[in-house]
Amino acid sequence: MTTKRFKRDLSQLLSDIGPIDGPSRPGVALRQTRAAVGEAALVLDVRRLQLLGVFQDGSMGQLVWGTAGQIDRPTALYSYTAETLTIHEVVRGGSLDKIDVSLDVDLLSVFSRSGSRPWLTCPNRKDGEACGRRAARLLLVDGETEFKCRVCIGRRRSLRLRLLTNATSHTLAARPRHR
């Protein structure tokens, strides 16, 4: 196989590139990135939820997305019982959404020290029936009140993903009575 080598001198290359502050060729406009103006989505990632201790039976608490210095970080109240993660309400941009969505958690056994790996089941309804896809991540797009897998959301290249950074949880356990 032969390869063609192109020889260009520096002046011809600089004329093709054009000035630094303008478009490279006449008539070609600069592209704007859509990520800066696109929608944002809150991500529920099972690996992060497991590390934060959310999957303990009888636990409840608060999930926090975003970085520590960010103002108006999105938060959600959750509870976990009997392999069901329930998101009760979400606060995004100062507004409260009561969503009360129950997400099934499948615990698949694996041959390692951990014993099982959690998967979230997509609750999105398409044509009257649930998607039911097992997913490691479910997304809640701004303006919507239902978590969806990436297949149900479709190809949205402009989605900015907000990752879960913290969780505070309290385990509800029956205390023995002292007499």
Secondary structure, DSSP 8 states (H G I E B T S, - for coil): ---------HHHHHHHH--TTS-SSTT------STTTS-EEEEEEHHHHHHTT--STTEEEEEEES-TT-SS--EEEEEEETTEEEEEEEEETTEEEEEEEEEEEEEEE-SSTT-EEEEEE---EETTEE---EESEEEEETT--S-B-HHHH---TT-EEE-EEEEEEEE--------
